[in-house]
């Protein structure tokens, strides 16, 4: 199982960039759909999504510590705050000569780096104009967790869980997890060949929970997918939960994505 770095970039003449992919990144075609939390149709641009949750091996290749409560290099990273997930995305981007998405220079104040050089407030930022690794938005997460256009074409977009109506096929959850995370990629993938979108570890999304106070570092951020601790129903692709962005939990990790441009 190859679970590691996703891209190598090499600058060529004329400022062109050649990107070499490894097999654990999946191209996800964009499309339009109505997410579970709104009646408005949303458009998704083409994405590249990591086949696996961010593992402890991936984390340790970039960071110099392992905060996980459940140790194992092929287990998902756990016990990281939302802010630490952003820091990881930036460091991984820098390692492979990609422009980092997040400007974290001012403590507690987040700006988004656009490819034209502007630094934009997250409220108005256009992630289509970013280059590096980042967290998925909730709209993006639901799209790829449900199987995207592939699932729509197959008539399976409305599966209850990511890739199946049978939770045991696709998810590690409270009843069968042995009260801990499990190695990634050991359950059935979804229609896009993405693993563990349901269960194993809940995933930080970029979005702020708008019902909480907008106060920079202390806002709550959306988490999706359910975890090793969850009831089966929480591992459905539809439930929405949130968690304080400055706190960590052994039930929460993340997955990296990248805009295709």
N, C-alpha and C positions, 0 to 999 in steps of 0.2 A: 504494500500500500504506500503510495507516494503522497505524503501530506507535508508540504513544505512551501517554499517560496513559489510565487505564481508567475512573475514576469522578470525577464531580463531585458533591459533597454540598451540599445547601442545607437548613438547619434551618427548619422551619415552626413555626407555633403549636402548642402542646401537646407540644413536644419531639419531634415527628415528624420523620423525615428523608426527604427525597426524593433518590433516587439516579438519576443519569442515566448510562446505559451508552454506551460507545463500542463499535464493532463488533469490536474485537479481544479481547473477553472472551466466553467460552463458558460457558453454564450446563451443568453436568454433574449429572445426576440421580443420587442415591445408590442404594445397593443392598447386596446381600450376596454374598460370594464367598470362595473359599479362595485366598489369595495363594500364590505359588510357594514361599515359605520356611517355611510352616507348614501343618499339617493342620487348624488351627482356622478356622472360618468367621468372617469379619470383616464388620462393618457400616460402610458409608460413608455419611456424610451429604451432602446436596446441597452442591455446590461451584460456585464460579465460577473458571475456569482461563483464564489468558492463552493465546490462540491461538498465540502465538509465544514462543520463548525470549526472555529479557530481552536486548534489543539494546543496542548502544552508544549509540544515540539515546535510548532510554528511560533508560539509566543517567545520561547527561550532563544530562538534564533535571532530575535530582535531586542528583547528586553533582558535585563540581567537579574531577574528574580522571578520566582514562581509563587503566586499567592494562593494557588489552588488548595482546597481542603482535601480533594480526592486526587492523589498523585498518580500519574501515568502518562507517558509522553503522547500516547494516542487517544487519551481522554480529552474532552473539551476543557479549555481553560475555564475556571470558575473563580468567583470571588474577586472580580474586577469591577471597578466603578465605570460608569458611562464615560467619564472623563479619561480614565486610563485606556479604555477601548479606543478613544479618539487619538490618544498619544501613540498607541501601537500602530494605528493606521498611518499616521504621519511618518513614523520612523521606518515602517516598511516601504512607504512611498519613496522616502529619501534614499534608502538603500538601493533602490532600483531606478534612480534618476527620474522619478515621476514627481510632478509638482504636488506637494501635500495639499489636501483639501482644507484642512482646519488651521486657522491662525490662532494659536494658543499662547501668544506672547504676553498678553495681559491676563493676569490671574482672575478667573471668574468672568472674563469677557470673551465671548467666542465670535469670530468672524470667519467668513468662508472665502477662500482664495479662488478667484475666477481666473480663467486662462488669459484674459486680457490684462491681468495685473491688478485689477481692482480687488479690494477687500470689502465684502458685502455682508450686511446683517443676515443672519440665518433666515429671518422672516421673508426676505425677498431674494435670497440667493437662488441661482439657477444651477442645479447640480449637473445639468447637461454640459455646462461650461467648466467642468472640473476634470482633472486628470488622474489623481491618485486614488488610493484605496480609501474606503469610507464605510460607514454603516448604511444599511438600507433605510429608506423612509418606510413608514408603515404601509403605504400604498404599494411600493415596490415589493416589500416582503410578502404581502398577501398574494400579489401577482405570481411570484415565483414559487411560493409555498403551495399554491393551488395548481401549479403546473403550467401557468401561462397559456400562450396560444396553442401549444401542443395539446394541453388538456382540453381546451375549448374545441379544438378540431376533433378530438377523440370522444367528446361528450362526457368527460370525466372531471370537469372543472369544479363540480359541486360535491366531490368527495368530502366526507366529514373531516378526515385527517389528510395529511400531506402524502398523497399517493394511494390512498385506500380508504374504504369505509370500515376496515378492520384495524383497530388500533394496535393490536398485537403484532401485526405485520410490519408496522413502520415506526413504532415508538417505544422507547424505554420510559416507563411511567411508574407511579408508586407501587402498583400491584406486582410488578415483575422486575423492578430495577435493583433489588437487593439493597435498597436505601443508599444508592450512590450512582454517580455517573458511570457510563460504560464507554468503551472504545468507540470512536465515531465510525460510521460506515458499516455497522454490523447488522442493521435492519434493512429492509427493502427500501430502495430510493423512490422518489416520486417520479412523475412523468418526464421531468427534465434531468433525471439522474442526480438529483440533489438529495443528500441524506440528512436525517435528523431534524427536519423542519418541524416535525411533531416530536415532542419529548426529548429526553436526555438532558438538555440544558435550555432554559429560556433564553431568548435572544434580544439583546438591546437593539432597539430601532433608534433612528435619529430623532424622531418627533417628540415634541413636548406634549404632555397631557394638558390640554388647554383648560381643563377644569381646575388646575392647580395654579397657585400664584406665580406669575411670571417674575422671577427673581434670580436670573442668571444661574449660578451654581446650585441653588437649592430647588430648582424646578424638578418635577417628576417627569420621567421619560417613559415612552411606551416600551413594553416587553411583549414578546409573542412566542407562541409555540409550546408552552408547557415544559415541564422538566421531569427528572427522575423522581421527584417528590409529588408530582401532581396527580390528581384524579384523572382518569381517562378523558373525561369531557373537557378538561382544561387544555388538553393537547390538540384539540381541534384547531383548524386554521383560523377560525372566526373570533374566539374570545379575545378581549383586549384587557391588558393589565398594565399597571405602571409602577414605577419604583423611583425613589429619590436618587438623582443622578450622582450624588456625592457618596452614596453608600454602596457597599458590595454585598453580594449574597452567594452562597454556595449553590444556589439554584439558577444563577444568571451568568451567561457568557455572551458570545457574539459570533457573527459571521461577516466576512468582508465581501464587499461588492466594488465594482468600478464601472463608471460610465463608458460606453463605447462611443467614440467620436471619430 
